């Protein structure tokens, strides 16, 4: 396949890459239904340098976001949350509370 030498705008690049990914996913889906196997990898051939750069940037960003979310989860797990438990049976009722309750039922 001969690659065009003209400059491609970002929308065209994204559109072409999405089409290529859709075709590869469709081929993987077909292979899964015909041969009852799920491929572990997705093969894309003949990608342009710009398409490879978009994919690499996406994977790098995704990896950074994953690392940040893991660190955030770990930070929340390290700080233990303490809760103050108050048992109602151990609490001494106030005198006013008993009077109000008894006045309601008279």
Protein Blocks (a to p, Z undefined) as FASTA:
>chain_A
ZZdfbdcdfklmmmmmmmmmmmmmmmmmmmmmmnopacfbdcdehiafklmmmmmmmmmm
mmmmmmmmmmmmmmmmmmccddddddfklpccdfklmmmmmmmmZZ
